[in-house]
Amino acid sequence: MKKTGKVFWITGLSGSGKTSLANKIKSQIKVKYGPTICISGDQIRKIFALKGYSKNERLIIGKKYLNFIKFITKEKINVIFSVVGLFHELHKLNRKLFPNYLEIYIKSNFNKVKSKRKKIFYRKKFKDVWGQDIKPEFPKNPDIIIHNKFNKTVEILSGELLKKIDKKLIK
């Protein structure tokens, strides 16, 4: 019997495809690993009206995310969490807090992500943007890396991700 839910921490630049992949893998994760909830950092910001985008404010908010995820996983519910969260401090805390933690890094080129213009802050002048104003702290040792060069569909990328998750979790 598992004591806590698994945490699938999907990180990468804004617009790299984190949330799309998270939503795509949810049903398979649920079938293989039990009750699962899929959450994005953007959703949590809206739900709890979290403001602040400076590097320090983002770190404080990131730590709040961890408390929320801890609450859910204690109920034996898996969490697929898509978030920029590019802080080494958060990555270390995750490994310390969550015994069933899987760090998934969606690696993509900033200029390609920006050229897609999916996010409003890439279309208009904003400050405190990861990769532009704030230097990202990309994961040092992620459990899984998915390269998103925007030349494959979400279906193909999610299939690759699920295979890599299975290799890590099913021994």
Rosetta constraint file for C-alpha pairs under 8 A:
AtomPair CA 2 CA 76 HARMONIC 7.13 0.50
AtomPair CA 3 CA 74 HARMONIC 7.34 0.50
AtomPair CA 3 CA 76 HARMONIC 6.47 0.50
AtomPair CA 4 CA 73 HARMONIC 5.17 0.50
AtomPair CA 4 CA 74 HARMONIC 5.04 0.50
AtomPair CA 4 CA 75 HARMONIC 6.67 0.50
AtomPair CA 4 CA 76 HARMONIC 4.52 0.50
AtomPair CA 4 CA 77 HARMONIC 7.08 0.50
AtomPair CA 4 CA 78 HARMONIC 7.93 0.50
AtomPair CA 4 CA 99 HARMONIC 7.89 0.50
AtomPair CA 4 CA 100 HARMONIC 7.37 0.50
AtomPair CA 5 CA 72 HARMONIC 7.70 0.50
AtomPair CA 5 CA 73 HARMONIC 4.33 0.50
AtomPair CA 5 CA 74 HARMONIC 6.63 0.50
AtomPair CA 5 CA 75 HARMONIC 7.13 0.50
AtomPair CA 5 CA 76 HARMONIC 4.26 0.50
AtomPair CA 5 CA 77 HARMONIC 4.54 0.50
AtomPair CA 5 CA 78 HARMONIC 4.22 0.50
AtomPair CA 5 CA 79 HARMONIC 7.05 0.50
AtomPair CA 5 CA 100 HARMONIC 6.85 0.50
AtomPair CA 6 CA 73 HARMONIC 6.80 0.50
AtomPair CA 6 CA 76 HARMONIC 7.98 0.50
AtomPair CA 6 CA 77 HARMONIC 7.22 0.50
AtomPair CA 6 CA 78 HARMONIC 4.55 0.50
AtomPair CA 6 CA 79 HARMONIC 6.26 0.50
AtomPair CA 6 CA 98 HARMONIC 7.75 0.50
AtomPair CA 6 CA 99 HARMONIC 7.87 0.50
AtomPair CA 6 CA 100 HARMONIC 4.64 0.50
AtomPair CA 6 CA 101 HARMONIC 5.91 0.50
AtomPair CA 6 CA 102 HARMONIC 7.67 0.50
AtomPair CA 7 CA 69 HARMONIC 7.95 0.50
AtomPair CA 7 CA 73 HARMONIC 7.58 0.50
AtomPair CA 7 CA 78 HARMONIC 5.89 0.50
AtomPair CA 7 CA 79 HARMONIC 4.95 0.50
AtomPair CA 7 CA 80 HARMONIC 6.06 0.50
AtomPair CA 7 CA 81 HARMONIC 7.31 0.50
AtomPair CA 7 CA 98 HARMONIC 7.11 0.50
AtomPair CA 7 CA 100 HARMONIC 6.09 0.50
AtomPair CA 7 CA 101 HARMONIC 4.77 0.50
AtomPair CA 7 CA 102 HARMONIC 6.05 0.50
AtomPair CA 8 CA 78 HARMONIC 7.78 0.50
AtomPair CA 8 CA 79 HARMONIC 6.09 0.50
AtomPair CA 8 CA 80 HARMONIC 4.60 0.50
AtomPair CA 8 CA 81 HARMONIC 6.05 0.50
AtomPair CA 8 CA 101 HARMONIC 6.30 0.50
AtomPair CA 8 CA 102 HARMONIC 4.99 0.50
AtomPair CA 8 CA 103 HARMONIC 6.22 0.50
AtomPair CA 8 CA 104 HARMONIC 6.98 0.50
AtomPair CA 9 CA 80 HARMONIC 6.20 0.50
AtomPair CA 9 CA 81 HARMONIC 5.05 0.50
AtomPair CA 9 CA 82 HARMONIC 6.22 0.50
AtomPair CA 9 CA 83 HARMONIC 7.54 0.50
AtomPair CA 9 CA 101 HARMONIC 7.40 0.50
AtomPair CA 9 CA 102 HARMONIC 6.12 0.50
AtomPair CA 9 CA 103 HARMONIC 4.96 0.50
AtomPair CA 9 CA 104 HARMONIC 5.85 0.50
AtomPair CA 10 CA 18 HARMONIC 6.09 0.50
AtomPair CA 10 CA 22 HARMONIC 7.44 0.50
AtomPair CA 10 CA 80 HARMONIC 7.27 0.50
AtomPair CA 10 CA 81 HARMONIC 5.89 0.50
AtomPair CA 10 CA 82 HARMONIC 4.62 0.50
AtomPair CA 10 CA 83 HARMONIC 6.28 0.50
AtomPair CA 10 CA 103 HARMONIC 6.31 0.50
AtomPair CA 10 CA 104 HARMONIC 4.69 0.50
AtomPair CA 10 CA 105 HARMONIC 5.90 0.50
AtomPair CA 10 CA 106 HARMONIC 7.08 0.50
AtomPair CA 11 CA 18 HARMONIC 6.61 0.50
AtomPair CA 11 CA 82 HARMONIC 6.02 0.50
AtomPair CA 11 CA 83 HARMONIC 5.28 0.50
AtomPair CA 11 CA 84 HARMONIC 5.08 0.50
AtomPair CA 11 CA 85 HARMONIC 6.27 0.50
AtomPair CA 11 CA 86 HARMONIC 7.01 0.50
AtomPair CA 11 CA 103 HARMONIC 7.62 0.50
AtomPair CA 11 CA 104 HARMONIC 6.18 0.50
AtomPair CA 11 CA 105 HARMONIC 5.01 0.50
AtomPair CA 11 CA 106 HARMONIC 6.09 0.50
AtomPair CA 12 CA 16 HARMONIC 6.35 0.50
AtomPair CA 12 CA 18 HARMONIC 6.92 0.50
AtomPair CA 12 CA 83 HARMONIC 7.27 0.50
AtomPair CA 12 CA 84 HARMONIC 5.23 0.50
AtomPair CA 12 CA 85 HARMONIC 7.59 0.50
AtomPair CA 12 CA 86 HARMONIC 7.00 0.50
AtomPair CA 12 CA 105 HARMONIC 5.67 0.50
AtomPair CA 12 CA 106 HARMONIC 4.98 0.50
AtomPair CA 12 CA 107 HARMONIC 6.20 0.50
AtomPair CA 12 CA 108 HARMONIC 7.62 0.50
AtomPair CA 12 CA 138 HARMONIC 7.45 0.50
AtomPair CA 13 CA 84 HARMONIC 5.70 0.50
AtomPair CA 13 CA 106 HARMONIC 7.69 0.50
AtomPair CA 13 CA 107 HARMONIC 7.76 0.50
AtomPair CA 13 CA 108 HARMONIC 7.30 0.50
AtomPair CA 13 CA 110 HARMONIC 7.29 0.50
AtomPair CA 13 CA 113 HARMONIC 7.86 0.50
AtomPair CA 13 CA 130 HARMONIC 6.86 0.50
AtomPair CA 13 CA 131 HARMONIC 7.41 0.50
AtomPair CA 14 CA 84 HARMONIC 6.09 0.50
AtomPair CA 14 CA 113 HARMONIC 7.70 0.50
AtomPair CA 14 CA 119 HARMONIC 7.53 0.50
AtomPair CA 14 CA 130 HARMONIC 7.44 0.50
AtomPair CA 15 CA 113 HARMONIC 5.86 0.50
AtomPair CA 15 CA 114 HARMONIC 7.74 0.50
AtomPair CA 15 CA 118 HARMONIC 6.31 0.50
AtomPair CA 15 CA 119 HARMONIC 6.46 0.50
AtomPair CA 16 CA 106 HARMONIC 6.57 0.50
AtomPair CA 16 CA 107 HARMONIC 7.42 0.50
AtomPair CA 16 CA 108 HARMONIC 6.10 0.50
AtomPair CA 16 CA 113 HARMONIC 6.10 0.50
AtomPair CA 16 CA 148 HARMONIC 6.91 0.50
AtomPair CA 17 CA 21 HARMONIC 6.12 0.50
AtomPair CA 17 CA 106 HARMONIC 7.36 0.50
AtomPair CA 17 CA 148 HARMONIC 7.62 0.50
AtomPair CA 18 CA 22 HARMONIC 6.11 0.50
AtomPair CA 18 CA 82 HARMONIC 5.52 0.50
AtomPair CA 18 CA 83 HARMONIC 7.29 0.50
AtomPair CA 18 CA 106 HARMONIC 6.64 0.50
AtomPair CA 19 CA 23 HARMONIC 6.09 0.50
AtomPair CA 19 CA 40 HARMONIC 6.42 0.50
AtomPair CA 19 CA 82 HARMONIC 5.44 0.50
AtomPair CA 19 CA 83 HARMONIC 7.94 0.50
AtomPair CA 20 CA 24 HARMONIC 6.21 0.50
AtomPair CA 20 CA 154 HARMONIC 7.02 0.50
AtomPair CA 21 CA 25 HARMONIC 6.23 0.50
AtomPair CA 21 CA 154 HARMONIC 6.41 0.50
AtomPair CA 21 CA 157 HARMONIC 7.36 0.50
AtomPair CA 21 CA 158 HARMONIC 5.64 0.50
AtomPair CA 22 CA 26 HARMONIC 6.21 0.50
AtomPair CA 22 CA 38 HARMONIC 6.75 0.50
AtomPair CA 22 CA 80 HARMONIC 6.35 0.50
AtomPair CA 22 CA 81 HARMONIC 7.39 0.50
AtomPair CA 22 CA 82 HARMONIC 6.57 0.50
AtomPair CA 23 CA 38 HARMONIC 6.66 0.50
AtomPair CA 24 CA 154 HARMONIC 7.59 0.50
AtomPair CA 24 CA 155 HARMONIC 7.37 0.50
AtomPair CA 24 CA 158 HARMONIC 6.37 0.50
AtomPair CA 25 CA 29 HARMONIC 6.17 0.50
AtomPair CA 25 CA 158 HARMONIC 6.14 0.50
AtomPair CA 25 CA 162 HARMONIC 6.89 0.50
AtomPair CA 26 CA 30 HARMONIC 6.08 0.50
AtomPair CA 26 CA 36 HARMONIC 7.10 0.50
AtomPair CA 26 CA 37 HARMONIC 7.59 0.50
AtomPair CA 26 CA 38 HARMONIC 6.68 0.50
AtomPair CA 26 CA 80 HARMONIC 7.43 0.50
AtomPair CA 27 CA 31 HARMONIC 6.28 0.50
AtomPair CA 28 CA 32 HARMONIC 6.18 0.50
AtomPair CA 28 CA 162 HARMONIC 7.93 0.50
AtomPair CA 29 CA 33 HARMONIC 5.57 0.50
AtomPair CA 29 CA 34 HARMONIC 7.19 0.50
AtomPair CA 29 CA 36 HARMONIC 7.10 0.50
AtomPair CA 30 CA 34 HARMONIC 4.74 0.50
AtomPair CA 30 CA 35 HARMONIC 5.51 0.50
AtomPair CA 30 CA 36 HARMONIC 5.30 0.50
AtomPair CA 33 CA 78 HARMONIC 7.67 0.50
AtomPair CA 34 CA 77 HARMONIC 7.35 0.50
AtomPair CA 34 CA 78 HARMONIC 7.20 0.50
AtomPair CA 35 CA 76 HARMONIC 7.59 0.50
AtomPair CA 35 CA 77 HARMONIC 5.17 0.50
AtomPair CA 35 CA 78 HARMONIC 6.05 0.50
AtomPair CA 36 CA 77 HARMONIC 5.47 0.50
AtomPair CA 36 CA 78 HARMONIC 4.41 0.50
AtomPair CA 36 CA 79 HARMONIC 5.74 0.50
AtomPair CA 36 CA 80 HARMONIC 7.29 0.50
AtomPair CA 37 CA 77 HARMONIC 7.09 0.50
AtomPair CA 37 CA 78 HARMONIC 6.20 0.50
AtomPair CA 37 CA 79 HARMONIC 5.09 0.50
AtomPair CA 37 CA 80 HARMONIC 6.25 0.50
AtomPair CA 38 CA 79 HARMONIC 5.90 0.50
AtomPair CA 38 CA 80 HARMONIC 4.70 0.50
AtomPair CA 38 CA 81 HARMONIC 6.08 0.50
AtomPair CA 39 CA 43 HARMONIC 6.72 0.50
AtomPair CA 39 CA 44 HARMONIC 7.48 0.50
AtomPair CA 39 CA 79 HARMONIC 7.23 0.50
AtomPair CA 39 CA 80 HARMONIC 6.22 0.50
AtomPair CA 39 CA 81 HARMONIC 5.01 0.50
AtomPair CA 39 CA 82 HARMONIC 6.45 0.50
AtomPair CA 40 CA 44 HARMONIC 6.55 0.50
AtomPair CA 40 CA 81 HARMONIC 5.54 0.50
AtomPair CA 40 CA 82 HARMONIC 4.64 0.50
AtomPair CA 40 CA 83 HARMONIC 5.86 0.50
AtomPair CA 41 CA 45 HARMONIC 6.19 0.50
AtomPair CA 41 CA 65 HARMONIC 7.86 0.50
AtomPair CA 41 CA 81 HARMONIC 7.31 0.50
AtomPair CA 41 CA 82 HARMONIC 6.22 0.50
AtomPair CA 41 CA 83 HARMONIC 4.84 0.50
AtomPair CA 41 CA 84 HARMONIC 7.53 0.50
AtomPair CA 42 CA 46 HARMONIC 6.36 0.50
AtomPair CA 42 CA 83 HARMONIC 7.61 0.50
AtomPair CA 43 CA 47 HARMONIC 6.11 0.50
AtomPair CA 44 CA 48 HARMONIC 6.01 0.50
AtomPair CA 44 CA 49 HARMONIC 7.87 0.50
AtomPair CA 44 CA 50 HARMONIC 7.67 0.50
AtomPair CA 44 CA 65 HARMONIC 7.91 0.50
AtomPair CA 45 CA 49 HARMONIC 5.40 0.50
AtomPair CA 45 CA 50 HARMONIC 4.63 0.50
AtomPair CA 45 CA 51 HARMONIC 7.18 0.50
AtomPair CA 46 CA 50 HARMONIC 6.68 0.50
AtomPair CA 50 CA 61 HARMONIC 7.42 0.50
AtomPair CA 52 CA 57 HARMONIC 5.35 0.50
AtomPair CA 52 CA 58 HARMONIC 6.71 0.50
AtomPair CA 53 CA 57 HARMONIC 5.79 0.50
AtomPair CA 53 CA 58 HARMONIC 5.58 0.50
AtomPair CA 53 CA 128 HARMONIC 5.97 0.50
AtomPair CA 53 CA 129 HARMONIC 7.90 0.50
AtomPair CA 54 CA 58 HARMONIC 6.03 0.50
AtomPair CA 54 CA 128 HARMONIC 5.47 0.50
AtomPair CA 55 CA 59 HARMONIC 6.33 0.50
AtomPair CA 55 CA 128 HARMONIC 7.15 0.50
AtomPair CA 55 CA 134 HARMONIC 6.75 0.50
AtomPair CA 56 CA 60 HARMONIC 6.38 0.50
AtomPair CA 57 CA 61 HARMONIC 6.20 0.50
AtomPair CA 58 CA 62 HARMONIC 5.98 0.50
AtomPair CA 58 CA 85 HARMONIC 7.84 0.50
AtomPair CA 59 CA 63 HARMONIC 6.34 0.50
AtomPair CA 59 CA 85 HARMONIC 7.75 0.50
AtomPair CA 59 CA 87 HARMONIC 7.32 0.50
AtomPair CA 59 CA 90 HARMONIC 7.76 0.50
AtomPair CA 60 CA 64 HARMONIC 6.57 0.50
AtomPair CA 61 CA 65 HARMONIC 6.38 0.50
AtomPair CA 62 CA 66 HARMONIC 6.59 0.50
AtomPair CA 62 CA 85 HARMONIC 6.46 0.50
AtomPair CA 62 CA 90 HARMONIC 7.09 0.50
AtomPair CA 63 CA 67 HARMONIC 6.66 0.50
AtomPair CA 63 CA 90 HARMONIC 7.10 0.50
AtomPair CA 64 CA 68 HARMONIC 6.41 0.50
AtomPair CA 65 CA 69 HARMONIC 6.14 0.50
AtomPair CA 66 CA 70 HARMONIC 6.00 0.50
AtomPair CA 66 CA 94 HARMONIC 7.38 0.50
AtomPair CA 67 CA 71 HARMONIC 6.31 0.50
AtomPair CA 68 CA 72 HARMONIC 6.56 0.50
AtomPair CA 69 CA 73 HARMONIC 6.13 0.50
AtomPair CA 69 CA 79 HARMONIC 7.00 0.50
AtomPair CA 70 CA 74 HARMONIC 6.13 0.50
AtomPair CA 70 CA 97 HARMONIC 7.71 0.50
AtomPair CA 70 CA 98 HARMONIC 7.53 0.50
AtomPair CA 71 CA 75 HARMONIC 7.08 0.50
AtomPair CA 72 CA 76 HARMONIC 7.22 0.50
AtomPair CA 72 CA 77 HARMONIC 6.01 0.50
AtomPair CA 72 CA 78 HARMONIC 7.69 0.50
AtomPair CA 72 CA 79 HARMONIC 7.48 0.50
AtomPair CA 73 CA 77 HARMONIC 4.97 0.50
AtomPair CA 73 CA 78 HARMONIC 5.98 0.50
AtomPair CA 73 CA 79 HARMONIC 6.95 0.50
AtomPair CA 85 CA 90 HARMONIC 7.13 0.50
AtomPair CA 86 CA 90 HARMONIC 7.70 0.50
AtomPair CA 86 CA 136 HARMONIC 5.48 0.50
AtomPair CA 86 CA 137 HARMONIC 4.91 0.50
AtomPair CA 86 CA 138 HARMONIC 5.60 0.50
AtomPair CA 86 CA 139 HARMONIC 7.12 0.50
AtomPair CA 87 CA 91 HARMONIC 6.48 0.50
AtomPair CA 87 CA 136 HARMONIC 7.17 0.50
AtomPair CA 87 CA 137 HARMONIC 5.12 0.50
AtomPair CA 87 CA 138 HARMONIC 7.20 0.50
AtomPair CA 87 CA 139 HARMONIC 7.79 0.50
AtomPair CA 88 CA 92 HARMONIC 6.19 0.50
AtomPair CA 88 CA 137 HARMONIC 5.99 0.50
AtomPair CA 88 CA 138 HARMONIC 7.43 0.50
AtomPair CA 88 CA 139 HARMONIC 6.61 0.50
AtomPair CA 88 CA 140 HARMONIC 7.72 0.50
AtomPair CA 89 CA 93 HARMONIC 6.19 0.50
AtomPair CA 90 CA 94 HARMONIC 6.03 0.50
AtomPair CA 91 CA 95 HARMONIC 6.49 0.50
AtomPair CA 91 CA 139 HARMONIC 7.09 0.50
AtomPair CA 92 CA 96 HARMONIC 6.35 0.50
AtomPair CA 93 CA 97 HARMONIC 5.94 0.50
AtomPair CA 94 CA 98 HARMONIC 5.72 0.50
AtomPair CA 94 CA 101 HARMONIC 7.08 0.50
AtomPair CA 95 CA 99 HARMONIC 6.96 0.50
AtomPair CA 95 CA 101 HARMONIC 6.34 0.50
AtomPair CA 102 CA 142 HARMONIC 7.91 0.50
AtomPair CA 102 CA 143 HARMONIC 6.04 0.50
AtomPair CA 102 CA 144 HARMONIC 7.79 0.50
AtomPair CA 103 CA 142 HARMONIC 5.17 0.50
AtomPair CA 103 CA 143 HARMONIC 5.18 0.50
AtomPair CA 103 CA 144 HARMONIC 6.44 0.50
AtomPair CA 104 CA 142 HARMONIC 5.97 0.50
AtomPair CA 104 CA 143 HARMONIC 6.05 0.50
AtomPair CA 104 CA 144 HARMONIC 4.76 0.50
AtomPair CA 104 CA 145 HARMONIC 5.87 0.50
AtomPair CA 104 CA 146 HARMONIC 7.49 0.50
AtomPair CA 105 CA 139 HARMONIC 7.04 0.50
AtomPair CA 105 CA 142 HARMONIC 6.23 0.50
AtomPair CA 105 CA 143 HARMONIC 7.99 0.50
AtomPair CA 105 CA 144 HARMONIC 6.21 0.50
AtomPair CA 105 CA 145 HARMONIC 4.84 0.50
AtomPair CA 105 CA 146 HARMONIC 6.27 0.50
AtomPair CA 106 CA 145 HARMONIC 5.98 0.50
AtomPair CA 106 CA 146 HARMONIC 4.91 0.50
AtomPair CA 106 CA 147 HARMONIC 5.99 0.50
AtomPair CA 106 CA 148 HARMONIC 6.48 0.50
AtomPair CA 107 CA 145 HARMONIC 6.66 0.50
AtomPair CA 107 CA 146 HARMONIC 5.97 0.50
AtomPair CA 107 CA 147 HARMONIC 4.83 0.50
AtomPair CA 107 CA 148 HARMONIC 5.96 0.50
AtomPair CA 108 CA 112 HARMONIC 7.47 0.50
AtomPair CA 108 CA 113 HARMONIC 7.02 0.50
AtomPair CA 108 CA 147 HARMONIC 6.10 0.50
AtomPair CA 108 CA 148 HARMONIC 5.20 0.50
AtomPair CA 108 CA 149 HARMONIC 6.02 0.50
AtomPair CA 109 CA 113 HARMONIC 6.25 0.50
AtomPair CA 109 CA 149 HARMONIC 7.27 0.50
AtomPair CA 110 CA 114 HARMONIC 6.00 0.50
AtomPair CA 110 CA 131 HARMONIC 6.60 0.50
AtomPair CA 111 CA 115 HARMONIC 6.01 0.50
AtomPair CA 112 CA 116 HARMONIC 6.39 0.50
AtomPair CA 112 CA 149 HARMONIC 7.77 0.50
AtomPair CA 113 CA 117 HARMONIC 7.11 0.50
AtomPair CA 114 CA 118 HARMONIC 7.76 0.50
AtomPair CA 114 CA 122 HARMONIC 5.65 0.50
AtomPair CA 115 CA 122 HARMONIC 7.89 0.50
AtomPair CA 117 CA 122 HARMONIC 5.51 0.50
AtomPair CA 117 CA 123 HARMONIC 5.76 0.50
AtomPair CA 118 CA 122 HARMONIC 7.40 0.50
AtomPair CA 119 CA 123 HARMONIC 6.92 0.50
AtomPair CA 120 CA 124 HARMONIC 6.16 0.50
AtomPair CA 121 CA 125 HARMONIC 6.38 0.50
AtomPair CA 121 CA 126 HARMONIC 5.40 0.50
AtomPair CA 121 CA 129 HARMONIC 7.39 0.50
AtomPair CA 122 CA 126 HARMONIC 7.75 0.50
AtomPair CA 127 CA 133 HARMONIC 6.52 0.50
AtomPair CA 128 CA 132 HARMONIC 7.59 0.50
AtomPair CA 128 CA 133 HARMONIC 5.22 0.50
AtomPair CA 128 CA 134 HARMONIC 5.91 0.50
AtomPair CA 129 CA 133 HARMONIC 5.21 0.50
AtomPair CA 129 CA 134 HARMONIC 5.86 0.50
AtomPair CA 130 CA 134 HARMONIC 4.70 0.50
AtomPair CA 130 CA 135 HARMONIC 6.23 0.50
AtomPair CA 130 CA 136 HARMONIC 5.96 0.50
AtomPair CA 131 CA 135 HARMONIC 5.44 0.50
AtomPair CA 131 CA 136 HARMONIC 5.85 0.50
AtomPair CA 143 CA 168 HARMONIC 7.83 0.50
AtomPair CA 144 CA 161 HARMONIC 7.93 0.50
AtomPair CA 144 CA 164 HARMONIC 6.79 0.50
AtomPair CA 144 CA 165 HARMONIC 7.58 0.50
AtomPair CA 146 CA 157 HARMONIC 7.49 0.50
AtomPair CA 146 CA 160 HARMONIC 7.79 0.50
AtomPair CA 146 CA 161 HARMONIC 6.82 0.50
AtomPair CA 148 CA 152 HARMONIC 7.62 0.50
AtomPair CA 148 CA 157 HARMONIC 7.69 0.50
AtomPair CA 152 CA 156 HARMONIC 6.21 0.50
AtomPair CA 152 CA 157 HARMONIC 6.62 0.50
AtomPair CA 153 CA 157 HARMONIC 6.35 0.50
AtomPair CA 154 CA 158 HARMONIC 5.85 0.50
AtomPair CA 155 CA 159 HARMONIC 6.14 0.50
AtomPair CA 156 CA 160 HARMONIC 6.35 0.50
AtomPair CA 157 CA 161 HARMONIC 6.17 0.50
AtomPair CA 158 CA 162 HARMONIC 6.07 0.50
AtomPair CA 159 CA 163 HARMONIC 6.30 0.50
AtomPair CA 160 CA 164 HARMONIC 6.36 0.50
AtomPair CA 161 CA 165 HARMONIC 6.13 0.50
AtomPair CA 162 CA 166 HARMONIC 6.14 0.50
AtomPair CA 163 CA 167 HARMONIC 6.30 0.50
AtomPair CA 164 CA 168 HARMONIC 6.34 0.50
AtomPair CA 165 CA 169 HARMONIC 6.06 0.50
AtomPair CA 166 CA 170 HARMONIC 5.29 0.50
AtomPair CA 167 CA 171 HARMONIC 6.96 0.50
